[in-house]
Amino acid sequence: MPHTLDEPVLESAPLARRLAAEMCGRDPDTGESCAWNHGFWQYLRALELVTTPAHHADCFKRGFDQVDARAPRVLISAAADYSMLVQVLRAW
C-alpha cells in the first residue's frame, strides 16, 4: 500500500493567513499586496472553491516518468502553497 501525503489544509490556514500578512510585500507604486490571496487560499481550498495541483496529478506522474531517476532535478514554481510540493512527492 503506497504511503499517502495528507495536506493539512485546515491546520495550515491560520498560519498562512498570519504569514501572508507578514511576508507578502507591497508594490512600491500601487501599494497593492498579494497577502489577501495567500492569506485566504487555504480557506478557499477547504471549501473546495479552487482547483489545486492535485487536479493535475496524472499529468505530473507522466512527467516524472520522463525524469532520470539517477539524477532527478525538479523546479517547483508558481506555487501558492505547499500543494505543488506534495504532488511532486506523490508523483515521485
Secondary structure, DSSP 8 states (H G I E B T S, - for coil): --------HHHHHHHHHHHHHHH--B-TTT--BSHHHHHHHHHHHHTT-S--GGGGHHHHHHHHTTS-TTS------S-SSTHHHHHHHHH-
